[in-house]
């Protein structure tokens, strides 16, 4: 079952820490957003393999609810 990791809030992408094919464990940080000068990490909801990364470092104006990473 695929897990879609959505952005929790609107903001800019500061750091992307995974790429397709990476194995992740529940709780691993996948990426960090910059929201109003604060760093907001997003974590893996489950163990699995990253199948898609739909974000890039430096991307601006991202909206909450956007599917950033997919884990199978």
CHARMM internal coordinates of N, CA and C (Angstrom, degrees):
IC EDIT
DIST 1 N 1 CA 1.4489
DIST 1 CA 1 C 1.5289
ANGL 1 N 1 CA 1 C 109.37
DIST 1 C 2 N 1.3144
ANGL 1 CA 1 C 2 N 116.59
DIHE 1 N 1 CA 1 C 2 N 127.87
DIST 2 N 2 CA 1.4630
ANGL 1 C 2 N 2 CA 121.06
DIHE 1 CA 1 C 2 N 2 CA -179.05
DIST 2 CA 2 C 1.5239
ANGL 2 N 2 CA 2 C 110.69
DIHE 1 C 2 N 2 CA 2 C -78.44
DIST 2 C 3 N 1.3129
ANGL 2 CA 2 C 3 N 114.96
DIHE 2 N 2 CA 2 C 3 N 142.63
DIST 3 N 3 CA 1.4685
ANGL 2 C 3 N 3 CA 121.95
DIHE 2 CA 2 C 3 N 3 CA 175.89
DIST 3 CA 3 C 1.5207
ANGL 3 N 3 CA 3 C 107.06
DIHE 2 C 3 N 3 CA 3 C -112.13
DIST 3 C 4 N 1.3279
ANGL 3 CA 3 C 4 N 116.49
DIHE 3 N 3 CA 3 C 4 N 121.67
DIST 4 N 4 CA 1.4614
ANGL 3 C 4 N 4 CA 121.32
DIHE 3 CA 3 C 4 N 4 CA 176.98
DIST 4 CA 4 C 1.5227
ANGL 4 N 4 CA 4 C 109.01
DIHE 3 C 4 N 4 CA 4 C -96.15
DIST 4 C 5 N 1.3202
ANGL 4 CA 4 C 5 N 116.30
DIHE 4 N 4 CA 4 C 5 N 124.47
DIST 5 N 5 CA 1.4602
ANGL 4 C 5 N 5 CA 121.51
DIHE 4 CA 4 C 5 N 5 CA 178.96
DIST 5 CA 5 C 1.5234
ANGL 5 N 5 CA 5 C 107.33
DIHE 4 C 5 N 5 CA 5 C -98.03
DIST 5 C 6 N 1.3348
ANGL 5 CA 5 C 6 N 115.59
DIHE 5 N 5 CA 5 C 6 N 110.54
DIST 6 N 6 CA 1.4566
ANGL 5 C 6 N 6 CA 121.56
DIHE 5 CA 5 C 6 N 6 CA -178.67
DIST 6 CA 6 C 1.5269
ANGL 6 N 6 CA 6 C 110.82
DIHE 5 C 6 N 6 CA 6 C -95.43
DIST 6 C 7 N 1.3219
ANGL 6 CA 6 C 7 N 115.62
DIHE 6 N 6 CA 6 C 7 N 153.90
DIST 7 N 7 CA 1.4571
ANGL 6 C 7 N 7 CA 120.38
DIHE 6 CA 6 C 7 N 7 CA 175.05
DIST 7 CA 7 C 1.5221
ANGL 7 N 7 CA 7 C 108.86
DIHE 6 C 7 N 7 CA 7 C -67.94
DIST 7 C 8 N 1.3310
ANGL 7 CA 7 C 8 N 116.73
DIHE 7 N 7 CA 7 C 8 N 132.44
DIST 8 N 8 CA 1.4636
ANGL 7 C 8 N 8 CA 121.64
DIHE 7 CA 7 C 8 N 8 CA -178.32
DIST 8 CA 8 C 1.5243
ANGL 8 N 8 CA 8 C 112.13
DIHE 7 C 8 N 8 CA 8 C -78.70
DIST 8 C 9 N 1.3145
ANGL 8 CA 8 C 9 N 116.08
DIHE 8 N 8 CA 8 C 9 N -23.31
DIST 9 N 9 CA 1.4584
ANGL 8 C 9 N 9 CA 120.69
DIHE 8 CA 8 C 9 N 9 CA -177.20
DIST 9 CA 9 C 1.5245
ANGL 9 N 9 CA 9 C 109.18
DIHE 8 C 9 N 9 CA 9 C -153.65
DIST 9 C 10 N 1.3008
ANGL 9 CA 9 C 10 N 117.14
DIHE 9 N 9 CA 9 C 10 N 163.24
DIST 10 N 10 CA 1.4648
ANGL 9 C 10 N 10 CA 120.77
DIHE 9 CA 9 C 10 N 10 CA 175.98
DIST 10 CA 10 C 1.5256
ANGL 10 N 10 CA 10 C 109.26
DIHE 9 C 10 N 10 CA 10 C -74.73
DIST 10 C 11 N 1.3226
ANGL 10 CA 10 C 11 N 116.60
DIHE 10 N 10 CA 10 C 11 N 149.85
DIST 11 N 11 CA 1.4607
ANGL 10 C 11 N 11 CA 119.99
DIHE 10 CA 10 C 11 N 11 CA 178.59
DIST 11 CA 11 C 1.5117
ANGL 11 N 11 CA 11 C 111.62
DIHE 10 C 11 N 11 CA 11 C 167.18
DIST 11 C 12 N 1.3244
ANGL 11 CA 11 C 12 N 115.42
DIHE 11 N 11 CA 11 C 12 N -161.64
DIST 12 N 12 CA 1.4566
ANGL 11 C 12 N 12 CA 123.07
DIHE 11 CA 11 C 12 N 12 CA -178.91
DIST 12 CA 12 C 1.5263
ANGL 12 N 12 CA 12 C 109.91
DIHE 11 C 12 N 12 CA 12 C -112.96
DIST 12 C 13 N 1.3354
ANGL 12 CA 12 C 13 N 116.12
DIHE 12 N 12 CA 12 C 13 N 148.17
DIST 13 N 13 CA 1.4605
ANGL 12 C 13 N 13 CA 120.06
DIHE 12 CA 12 C 13 N 13 CA 179.93
DIST 13 CA 13 C 1.5229
ANGL 13 N 13 CA 13 C 108.76
DIHE 12 C 13 N 13 CA 13 C -85.57
DIST 13 C 14 N 1.3221
ANGL 13 CA 13 C 14 N 115.56
DIHE 13 N 13 CA 13 C 14 N 119.85
DIST 14 N 14 CA 1.4585
ANGL 13 C 14 N 14 CA 120.31
DIHE 13 CA 13 C 14 N 14 CA -178.60
DIST 14 CA 14 C 1.5173
ANGL 14 N 14 CA 14 C 110.89
DIHE 13 C 14 N 14 CA 14 C -93.21
DIST 14 C 15 N 1.3448
ANGL 14 CA 14 C 15 N 117.79
DIHE 14 N 14 CA 14 C 15 N -49.94
DIST 15 N 15 CA 1.4613
ANGL 14 C 15 N 15 CA 121.04
DIHE 14 CA 14 C 15 N 15 CA -173.94
DIST 15 CA 15 C 1.5234
ANGL 15 N 15 CA 15 C 109.74
DIHE 14 C 15 N 15 CA 15 C -144.93
DIST 15 C 16 N 1.3254
ANGL 15 CA 15 C 16 N 117.47
DIHE 15 N 15 CA 15 C 16 N 129.95
DIST 16 N 16 CA 1.4637
ANGL 15 C 16 N 16 CA 122.97
DIHE 15 CA 15 C 16 N 16 CA 174.46
DIST 16 CA 16 C 1.5290
ANGL 16 N 16 CA 16 C 106.63
DIHE 15 C 16 N 16 CA 16 C -108.35
DIST 16 C 17 N 1.3324
ANGL 16 CA 16 C 17 N 116.47
DIHE 16 N 16 CA 16 C 17 N 122.56
DIST 17 N 17 CA 1.4637
ANGL 16 C 17 N 17 CA 121.05
DIHE 16 CA 16 C 17 N 17 CA -172.00
DIST 17 CA 17 C 1.5250
ANGL 17 N 17 CA 17 C 114.09
DIHE 16 C 17 N 17 CA 17 C -104.92
DIST 17 C 18 N 1.3394
ANGL 17 CA 17 C 18 N 118.10
DIHE 17 N 17 CA 17 C 18 N -1.94
DIST 18 N 18 CA 1.4619
ANGL 17 C 18 N 18 CA 121.17
DIHE 17 CA 17 C 18 N 18 CA -179.03
DIST 18 CA 18 C 1.5253
ANGL 18 N 18 CA 18 C 110.25
DIHE 17 C 18 N 18 CA 18 C -130.94
DIST 18 C 19 N 1.3436
ANGL 18 CA 18 C 19 N 114.32
DIHE 18 N 18 CA 18 C 19 N 162.90
DIST 19 N 19 CA 1.4608
ANGL 18 C 19 N 19 CA 121.53
DIHE 18 CA 18 C 19 N 19 CA 174.99
DIST 19 CA 19 C 1.5293
ANGL 19 N 19 CA 19 C 107.70
DIHE 18 C 19 N 19 CA 19 C -139.84
DIST 19 C 20 N 1.3302
ANGL 19 CA 19 C 20 N 118.08
DIHE 19 N 19 CA 19 C 20 N 161.25
DIST 20 N 20 CA 1.4660
ANGL 19 C 20 N 20 CA 119.54
DIHE 19 CA 19 C 20 N 20 CA 178.92
DIST 20 CA 20 C 1.5301
ANGL 20 N 20 CA 20 C 111.01
DIHE 19 C 20 N 20 CA 20 C -54.10
DIST 20 C 21 N 1.3216
ANGL 20 CA 20 C 21 N 115.24
DIHE 20 N 20 CA 20 C 21 N 136.79
DIST 21 N 21 CA 1.4604
ANGL 20 C 21 N 21 CA 121.43
DIHE 20 CA 20 C 21 N 21 CA -179.17
DIST 21 CA 21 C 1.5197
ANGL 21 N 21 CA 21 C 113.91
DIHE 20 C 21 N 21 CA 21 C 98.24
DIST 21 C 22 N 1.3280
ANGL 21 CA 21 C 22 N 117.52
DIHE 21 N 21 CA 21 C 22 N -15.84
DIST 22 N 22 CA 1.4651
ANGL 21 C 22 N 22 CA 120.84
DIHE 21 CA 21 C 22 N 22 CA 179.56
DIST 22 CA 22 C 1.5263
ANGL 22 N 22 CA 22 C 110.42
DIHE 21 C 22 N 22 CA 22 C -70.35
DIST 22 C 23 N 1.3255
ANGL 22 CA 22 C 23 N 116.06
DIHE 22 N 22 CA 22 C 23 N 137.54
DIST 23 N 23 CA 1.4710
ANGL 22 C 23 N 23 CA 121.63
DIHE 22 CA 22 C 23 N 23 CA 172.43
DIST 23 CA 23 C 1.5279
ANGL 23 N 23 CA 23 C 107.59
DIHE 22 C 23 N 23 CA 23 C -85.87
DIST 23 C 24 N 1.3340
ANGL 23 CA 23 C 24 N 116.08
DIHE 23 N 23 CA 23 C 24 N 135.00
DIST 24 N 24 CA 1.4662
ANGL 23 C 24 N 24 CA 120.62
DIHE 23 CA 23 C 24 N 24 CA 178.85
DIST 24 CA 24 C 1.5223
ANGL 24 N 24 CA 24 C 109.67
DIHE 23 C 24 N 24 CA 24 C -130.63
DIST 24 C 25 N 1.3119
ANGL 24 CA 24 C 25 N 114.75
DIHE 24 N 24 CA 24 C 25 N 156.06
DIST 25 N 25 CA 1.4660
ANGL 24 C 25 N 25 CA 122.51
DIHE 24 CA 24 C 25 N 25 CA 175.81
DIST 25 CA 25 C 1.5272
ANGL 25 N 25 CA 25 C 107.84
DIHE 24 C 25 N 25 CA 25 C -112.25
DIST 25 C 26 N 1.3147
ANGL 25 CA 25 C 26 N 115.82
DIHE 25 N 25 CA 25 C 26 N 152.29
DIST 26 N 26 CA 1.4654
ANGL 25 C 26 N 26 CA 120.60
DIHE 25 CA 25 C 26 N 26 CA 176.94
DIST 26 CA 26 C 1.5262
ANGL 26 N 26 CA 26 C 108.81
DIHE 25 C 26 N 26 CA 26 C -52.83
DIST 26 C 27 N 1.3220
ANGL 26 CA 26 C 27 N 116.90
DIHE 26 N 26 CA 26 C 27 N 130.59
DIST 27 N 27 CA 1.4591
ANGL 26 C 27 N 27 CA 121.89
DIHE 26 CA 26 C 27 N 27 CA 179.52
DIST 27 CA 27 C 1.5152
ANGL 27 N 27 CA 27 C 114.24
DIHE 26 C 27 N 27 CA 27 C 96.37
DIST 27 C 28 N 1.3459
ANGL 27 CA 27 C 28 N 118.05
DIHE 27 N 27 CA 27 C 28 N -14.10
DIST 28 N 28 CA 1.4712
ANGL 27 C 28 N 28 CA 119.93
DIHE 27 CA 27 C 28 N 28 CA 176.36
DIST 28 CA 28 C 1.5274
ANGL 28 N 28 CA 28 C 109.41
DIHE 27 C 28 N 28 CA 28 C -64.24
DIST 28 C 29 N 1.3160
ANGL 28 CA 28 C 29 N 117.38
DIHE 28 N 28 CA 28 C 29 N 141.39
DIST 29 N 29 CA 1.4593
ANGL 28 C 29 N 29 CA 121.00
DIHE 28 CA 28 C 29 N 29 CA 176.49
DIST 29 CA 29 C 1.5175
ANGL 29 N 29 CA 29 C 109.05
DIHE 28 C 29 N 29 CA 29 C -77.61
DIST 29 C 30 N 1.3420
ANGL 29 CA 29 C 30 N 116.03
DIHE 29 N 29 CA 29 C 30 N 125.51
DIST 30 N 30 CA 1.4575
ANGL 29 C 30 N 30 CA 122.45
DIHE 29 CA 29 C 30 N 30 CA -178.35
DIST 30 CA 30 C 1.5275
ANGL 30 N 30 CA 30 C 111.50
DIHE 29 C 30 N 30 CA 30 C -92.74
DIST 30 C 31 N 1.3303
ANGL 30 CA 30 C 31 N 115.78
DIHE 30 N 30 CA 30 C 31 N -41.23
DIST 31 N 31 CA 1.4647
ANGL 30 C 31 N 31 CA 121.28
DIHE 30 CA 30 C 31 N 31 CA -179.76
DIST 31 CA 31 C 1.5207
ANGL 31 N 31 CA 31 C 108.85
DIHE 30 C 31 N 31 CA 31 C -160.39
DIST 31 C 32 N 1.3455
ANGL 31 CA 31 C 32 N 114.69
DIHE 31 N 31 CA 31 C 32 N 163.53
DIST 32 N 32 CA 1.4584
ANGL 31 C 32 N 32 CA 121.17
DIHE 31 CA 31 C 32 N 32 CA -179.47
DIST 32 CA 32 C 1.5289
ANGL 32 N 32 CA 32 C 107.82
DIHE 31 C 32 N 32 CA 32 C -128.17
DIST 32 C 33 N 1.3239
ANGL 32 CA 32 C 33 N 115.10
DIHE 32 N 32 CA 32 C 33 N 125.96
DIST 33 N 33 CA 1.4613
ANGL 32 C 33 N 33 CA 120.78
DIHE 32 CA 32 C 33 N 33 CA 177.18
DIST 33 CA 33 C 1.5171
ANGL 33 N 33 CA 33 C 110.16
DIHE 32 C 33 N 33 CA 33 C -98.87
DIST 33 C 34 N 1.3243
ANGL 33 CA 33 C 34 N 115.28
DIHE 33 N 33 CA 33 C 34 N 157.13
DIST 34 N 34 CA 1.4660
ANGL 33 C 34 N 34 CA 121.33
DIHE 33 CA 33 C 34 N 34 CA 172.03
DIST 34 CA 34 C 1.5220
ANGL 34 N 34 CA 34 C 106.60
DIHE 33 C 34 N 34 CA 34 C -107.33
DIST 34 C 35 N 1.3235
ANGL 34 CA 34 C 35 N 114.96
DIHE 34 N 34 CA 34 C 35 N 118.27
DIST 35 N 35 CA 1.4607
ANGL 34 C 35 N 35 CA 121.18
DIHE 34 CA 34 C 35 N 35 CA -179.00
DIST 35 CA 35 C 1.5260
ANGL 35 N 35 CA 35 C 107.43
DIHE 34 C 35 N 35 CA 35 C -128.80
DIST 35 C 36 N 1.3087
ANGL 35 CA 35 C 36 N 116.51
DIHE 35 N 35 CA 35 C 36 N 113.14
DIST 36 N 36 CA 1.4679
ANGL 35 C 36 N 36 CA 122.26
DIHE 35 CA 35 C 36 N 36 CA -179.69
DIST 36 CA 36 C 1.5362
ANGL 36 N 36 CA 36 C 111.68
DIHE 35 C 36 N 36 CA 36 C 49.69
DIST 36 C 37 N 1.3291
ANGL 36 CA 36 C 37 N 115.97
DIHE 36 N 36 CA 36 C 37 N 48.81
DIST 37 N 37 CA 1.4711
ANGL 36 C 37 N 37 CA 124.20
DIHE 36 CA 36 C 37 N 37 CA 177.71
DIST 37 CA 37 C 1.5321
ANGL 37 N 37 CA 37 C 113.59
DIHE 36 C 37 N 37 CA 37 C 69.65
DIST 37 C 38 N 1.3363
ANGL 37 CA 37 C 38 N 117.16
DIHE 37 N 37 CA 37 C 38 N 10.63
DIST 38 N 38 CA 1.4688
ANGL 37 C 38 N 38 CA 121.19
DIHE 37 CA 37 C 38 N 38 CA 177.02
DIST 38 CA 38 C 1.5203
ANGL 38 N 38 CA 38 C 109.50
DIHE 37 C 38 N 38 CA 38 C -111.43
DIST 38 C 39 N 1.3303
ANGL 38 CA 38 C 39 N 116.78
DIHE 38 N 38 CA 38 C 39 N 146.78
DIST 39 N 39 CA 1.4538
ANGL 38 C 39 N 39 CA 121.46
DIHE 38 CA 38 C 39 N 39 CA 175.78
DIST 39 CA 39 C 1.5256
ANGL 39 N 39 CA 39 C 108.70
DIHE 38 C 39 N 39 CA 39 C -89.11
DIST 39 C 40 N 1.3407
ANGL 39 CA 39 C 40 N 116.42
DIHE 39 N 39 CA 39 C 40 N 127.63
DIST 40 N 40 CA 1.4581
ANGL 39 C 40 N 40 CA 121.72
DIHE 39 CA 39 C 40 N 40 CA -179.00
DIST 40 CA 40 C 1.5264
ANGL 40 N 40 CA 40 C 108.62
DIHE 39 C 40 N 40 CA 40 C -121.37
DIST 40 C 41 N 1.3555
ANGL 40 CA 40 C 41 N 117.58
DIHE 40 N 40 CA 40 C 41 N 102.48
DIST 41 N 41 CA 1.4670
ANGL 40 C 41 N 41 CA 120.00
DIHE 40 CA 40 C 41 N 41 CA 179.56
DIST 41 CA 41 C 1.5302
ANGL 41 N 41 CA 41 C 111.03
DIHE 40 C 41 N 41 CA 41 C -76.94
DIST 41 C 42 N 1.3232
ANGL 41 CA 41 C 42 N 116.14
DIHE 41 N 41 CA 41 C 42 N 147.06
DIST 42 N 42 CA 1.4631
ANGL 41 C 42 N 42 CA 123.24
DIHE 41 CA 41 C 42 N 42 CA 174.33
DIST 42 CA 42 C 1.5298
ANGL 42 N 42 CA 42 C 106.57
DIHE 41 C 42 N 42 CA 42 C -118.01
DIST 42 C 43 N 1.3145
ANGL 42 CA 42 C 43 N 116.41
DIHE 42 N 42 CA 42 C 43 N 131.36
DIST 43 N 43 CA 1.4650
ANGL 42 C 43 N 43 CA 121.54
DIHE 42 CA 42 C 43 N 43 CA -173.40
DIST 43 CA 43 C 1.5163
ANGL 43 N 43 CA 43 C 112.37
DIHE 42 C 43 N 43 CA 43 C -111.10
DIST 43 C 44 N 1.3260
ANGL 43 CA 43 C 44 N 115.18
DIHE 43 N 43 CA 43 C 44 N 158.04
DIST 44 N 44 CA 1.4637
ANGL 43 C 44 N 44 CA 121.43
DIHE 43 CA 43 C 44 N 44 CA 176.54
DIST 44 CA 44 C 1.5242
ANGL 44 N 44 CA 44 C 109.31
DIHE 43 C 44 N 44 CA 44 C -68.61
DIST 44 C 45 N 1.3403
ANGL 44 CA 44 C 45 N 117.95
DIHE 44 N 44 CA 44 C 45 N 132.00
DIST 45 N 45 CA 1.4555
ANGL 44 C 45 N 45 CA 120.60
DIHE 44 CA 44 C 45 N 45 CA 179.41
DIST 45 CA 45 C 1.5304
ANGL 45 N 45 CA 45 C 113.14
DIHE 44 C 45 N 45 CA 45 C -79.90
DIST 45 C 46 N 1.3493
ANGL 45 CA 45 C 46 N 116.45
DIHE 45 N 45 CA 45 C 46 N -15.84
DIST 46 N 46 CA 1.4614
ANGL 45 C 46 N 46 CA 120.64
DIHE 45 CA 45 C 46 N 46 CA -176.38
DIST 46 CA 46 C 1.5217
ANGL 46 N 46 CA 46 C 109.65
DIHE 45 C 46 N 46 CA 46 C -158.45
DIST 46 C 47 N 1.3245
ANGL 46 CA 46 C 47 N 115.98
DIHE 46 N 46 CA 46 C 47 N 164.30
DIST 47 N 47 CA 1.4576
ANGL 46 C 47 N 47 CA 121.14
DIHE 46 CA 46 C 47 N 47 CA 173.24
DIST 47 CA 47 C 1.5303
ANGL 47 N 47 CA 47 C 108.60
DIHE 46 C 47 N 47 CA 47 C -68.91
DIST 47 C 48 N 1.3284
ANGL 47 CA 47 C 48 N 116.90
DIHE 47 N 47 CA 47 C 48 N 149.97
DIST 48 N 48 CA 1.4567
ANGL 47 C 48 N 48 CA 120.24
DIHE 47 CA 47 C 48 N 48 CA 175.89
DIST 48 CA 48 C 1.5071
ANGL 48 N 48 CA 48 C 112.23
DIHE 47 C 48 N 48 CA 48 C 162.67
DIST 48 C 49 N 1.3253
ANGL 48 CA 48 C 49 N 114.94
DIHE 48 N 48 CA 48 C 49 N -163.74
DIST 49 N 49 CA 1.4584
ANGL 48 C 49 N 49 CA 122.53
DIHE 48 CA 48 C 49 N 49 CA 179.66
DIST 49 CA 49 C 1.5216
ANGL 49 N 49 CA 49 C 108.66
DIHE 48 C 49 N 49 CA 49 C -119.15
DIST 49 C 50 N 1.3156
ANGL 49 CA 49 C 50 N 116.36
DIHE 49 N 49 CA 49 C 50 N 132.98
DIST 50 N 50 CA 1.4656
ANGL 49 C 50 N 50 CA 121.33
DIHE 49 CA 49 C 50 N 50 CA 178.96
DIST 50 CA 50 C 1.5305
ANGL 50 N 50 CA 50 C 107.94
DIHE 49 C 50 N 50 CA 50 C -68.24
DIST 50 C 51 N 1.3422
ANGL 50 CA 50 C 51 N 116.14
DIHE 50 N 50 CA 50 C 51 N 121.82
DIST 51 N 51 CA 1.4672
ANGL 50 C 51 N 51 CA 119.60
DIHE 50 CA 50 C 51 N 51 CA 179.69
DIST 51 CA 51 C 1.5281
ANGL 51 N 51 CA 51 C 112.25
DIHE 50 C 51 N 51 CA 51 C -104.42
DIST 51 C 52 N 1.3428
ANGL 51 CA 51 C 52 N 117.39
DIHE 51 N 51 CA 51 C 52 N -21.05
DIST 52 N 52 CA 1.4669
ANGL 51 C 52 N 52 CA 120.04
DIHE 51 CA 51 C 52 N 52 CA 178.98
DIST 52 CA 52 C 1.5203
ANGL 52 N 52 CA 52 C 110.32
DIHE 51 C 52 N 52 CA 52 C -152.46
DIST 52 C 53 N 1.3307
ANGL 52 CA 52 C 53 N 115.16
DIHE 52 N 52 CA 52 C 53 N 141.17
DIST 53 N 53 CA 1.4624
ANGL 52 C 53 N 53 CA 122.38
DIHE 52 CA 52 C 53 N 53 CA 173.41
DIST 53 CA 53 C 1.5252
ANGL 53 N 53 CA 53 C 105.78
DIHE 52 C 53 N 53 CA 53 C -127.49
DIST 53 C 54 N 1.3207
ANGL 53 CA 53 C 54 N 116.79
DIHE 53 N 53 CA 53 C 54 N 111.79
DIST 54 N 54 CA 1.4612
ANGL 53 C 54 N 54 CA 122.44
DIHE 53 CA 53 C 54 N 54 CA -174.02
DIST 54 CA 54 C 1.5213
ANGL 54 N 54 CA 54 C 113.42
DIHE 53 C 54 N 54 CA 54 C -102.39
DIST 54 C 55 N 1.3382
ANGL 54 CA 54 C 55 N 116.75
DIHE 54 N 54 CA 54 C 55 N 19.37
DIST 55 N 55 CA 1.4598
ANGL 54 C 55 N 55 CA 122.63
DIHE 54 CA 54 C 55 N 55 CA -177.66
DIST 55 CA 55 C 1.5265
ANGL 55 N 55 CA 55 C 109.27
DIHE 54 C 55 N 55 CA 55 C -131.87
DIST 55 C 56 N 1.3105
ANGL 55 CA 55 C 56 N 116.10
DIHE 55 N 55 CA 55 C 56 N 161.90
DIST 56 N 56 CA 1.4639
ANGL 55 C 56 N 56 CA 122.32
DIHE 55 CA 55 C 56 N 56 CA 177.50
DIST 56 CA 56 C 1.5219
ANGL 56 N 56 CA 56 C 109.23
DIHE 55 C 56 N 56 CA 56 C -136.34
DIST 56 C 57 N 1.3253
ANGL 56 CA 56 C 57 N 115.59
DIHE 56 N 56 CA 56 C 57 N 148.31
DIST 57 N 57 CA 1.4635
ANGL 56 C 57 N 57 CA 119.23
DIHE 56 CA 56 C 57 N 57 CA 175.52
DIST 57 CA 57 C 1.5250
ANGL 57 N 57 CA 57 C 108.89
DIHE 56 C 57 N 57 CA 57 C -60.01
DIST 57 C 58 N 1.3263
ANGL 57 CA 57 C 58 N 115.20
DIHE 57 N 57 CA 57 C 58 N 138.44
DIST 58 N 58 CA 1.4553
ANGL 57 C 58 N 58 CA 120.87
DIHE 57 CA 57 C 58 N 58 CA 178.03
DIST 58 CA 58 C 1.5199
ANGL 58 N 58 CA 58 C 114.38
DIHE 57 C 58 N 58 CA 58 C 88.58
DIST 58 C 59 N 1.3426
ANGL 58 CA 58 C 59 N 117.61
DIHE 58 N 58 CA 58 C 59 N -7.04
DIST 59 N 59 CA 1.4633
ANGL 58 C 59 N 59 CA 120.37
DIHE 58 CA 58 C 59 N 59 CA 178.24
DIST 59 CA 59 C 1.5171
ANGL 59 N 59 CA 59 C 109.73
DIHE 58 C 59 N 59 CA 59 C -63.90
DIST 59 C 60 N 1.3227
ANGL 59 CA 59 C 60 N 116.44
DIHE 59 N 59 CA 59 C 60 N 136.54
DIST 60 N 60 CA 1.4593
ANGL 59 C 60 N 60 CA 120.84
DIHE 59 CA 59 C 60 N 60 CA -177.50
DIST 60 CA 60 C 1.5177
ANGL 60 N 60 CA 60 C 111.43
DIHE 59 C 60 N 60 CA 60 C -118.18
DIST 60 C 61 N 1.3232
ANGL 60 CA 60 C 61 N 115.85
DIHE 60 N 60 CA 60 C 61 N 154.88
DIST 61 N 61 CA 1.4557
ANGL 60 C 61 N 61 CA 121.77
DIHE 60 CA 60 C 61 N 61 CA 174.37
DIST 61 CA 61 C 1.5161
ANGL 61 N 61 CA 61 C 115.09
DIHE 60 C 61 N 61 CA 61 C 72.19
DIST 61 C 62 N 1.3183
ANGL 61 CA 61 C 62 N 116.72
DIHE 61 N 61 CA 61 C 62 N 31.48
DIST 62 N 62 CA 1.4645
ANGL 61 C 62 N 62 CA 120.51
DIHE 61 CA 61 C 62 N 62 CA 178.43
DIST 62 CA 62 C 1.5263
ANGL 62 N 62 CA 62 C 110.02
DIHE 61 C 62 N 62 CA 62 C -74.89
DIST 62 C 63 N 1.3219
ANGL 62 CA 62 C 63 N 116.23
DIHE 62 N 62 CA 62 C 63 N 145.73
DIST 63 N 63 CA 1.4619
ANGL 62 C 63 N 63 CA 121.50
DIHE 62 CA 62 C 63 N 63 CA -177.90
DIST 63 CA 63 C 1.5189
ANGL 63 N 63 CA 63 C 112.43
DIHE 62 C 63 N 63 CA 63 C -101.16
DIST 63 C 64 N 1.3183
ANGL 63 CA 63 C 64 N 116.24
DIHE 63 N 63 CA 63 C 64 N 147.60
DIST 64 N 64 CA 1.4649
ANGL 63 C 64 N 64 CA 121.92
DIHE 63 CA 63 C 64 N 64 CA 174.20
DIST 64 CA 64 C 1.5229
ANGL 64 N 64 CA 64 C 108.83
DIHE 63 C 64 N 64 CA 64 C -58.14
DIST 64 C 65 N 1.3259
ANGL 64 CA 64 C 65 N 116.08
DIHE 64 N 64 CA 64 C 65 N 142.66
DIST 65 N 65 CA 1.4530
ANGL 64 C 65 N 65 CA 121.40
DIHE 64 CA 64 C 65 N 65 CA 178.56
DIST 65 CA 65 C 1.5151
ANGL 65 N 65 CA 65 C 114.15
DIHE 64 C 65 N 65 CA 65 C 93.23
DIST 65 C 66 N 1.3390
ANGL 65 CA 65 C 66 N 117.70
DIHE 65 N 65 CA 65 C 66 N -12.47
DIST 66 N 66 CA 1.4605
ANGL 65 C 66 N 66 CA 121.22
DIHE 65 CA 65 C 66 N 66 CA 178.34
DIST 66 CA 66 C 1.5284
ANGL 66 N 66 CA 66 C 108.92
DIHE 65 C 66 N 66 CA 66 C -66.07
DIST 66 C 67 N 1.3375
ANGL 66 CA 66 C 67 N 117.52
DIHE 66 N 66 CA 66 C 67 N 134.64
DIST 67 N 67 CA 1.4699
ANGL 66 C 67 N 67 CA 121.10
DIHE 66 CA 66 C 67 N 67 CA 178.47
DIST 67 CA 67 C 1.5246
ANGL 67 N 67 CA 67 C 108.25
DIHE 66 C 67 N 67 CA 67 C -79.52
DIST 67 C 68 N 1.3309
ANGL 67 CA 67 C 68 N 115.56
DIHE 67 N 67 CA 67 C 68 N 108.37
DIST 68 N 68 CA 1.4542
ANGL 67 C 68 N 68 CA 122.03
DIHE 67 CA 67 C 68 N 68 CA -174.52
DIST 68 CA 68 C 1.5259
ANGL 68 N 68 CA 68 C 112.62
DIHE 67 C 68 N 68 CA 68 C -88.48
DIST 68 C 69 N 1.3496
ANGL 68 CA 68 C 69 N 116.31
DIHE 68 N 68 CA 68 C 69 N -41.67
DIST 69 N 69 CA 1.4594
ANGL 68 C 69 N 69 CA 121.61
DIHE 68 CA 68 C 69 N 69 CA -176.14
DIST 69 CA 69 C 1.5215
ANGL 69 N 69 CA 69 C 108.81
DIHE 68 C 69 N 69 CA 69 C -139.42
DIST 69 C 70 N 1.3380
ANGL 69 CA 69 C 70 N 115.79
DIHE 69 N 69 CA 69 C 70 N 143.26
DIST 70 N 70 CA 1.4555
ANGL 69 C 70 N 70 CA 121.59
DIHE 69 CA 69 C 70 N 70 CA 174.56
DIST 70 CA 70 C 1.5177
ANGL 70 N 70 CA 70 C 108.01
DIHE 69 C 70 N 70 CA 70 C -118.60
DIST 70 C 71 N 1.3361
ANGL 70 CA 70 C 71 N 116.12
DIHE 70 N 70 CA 70 C 71 N 131.44
DIST 71 N 71 CA 1.4640
ANGL 70 C 71 N 71 CA 122.26
DIHE 70 CA 70 C 71 N 71 CA 179.52
DIST 71 CA 71 C 1.5165
ANGL 71 N 71 CA 71 C 108.50
DIHE 70 C 71 N 71 CA 71 C -118.84
DIST 71 C 72 N 1.3264
ANGL 71 CA 71 C 72 N 116.55
DIHE 71 N 71 CA 71 C 72 N 128.36
DIST 72 N 72 CA 1.4773
ANGL 71 C 72 N 72 CA 121.48
DIHE 71 CA 71 C 72 N 72 CA 176.81
DIST 72 CA 72 C 1.5089
ANGL 72 N 72 CA 72 C 110.15
DIHE 71 C 72 N 72 CA 72 C -102.03
END
COOR INIT
IC SEED 1 N 1 CA 1 C
IC BUILD
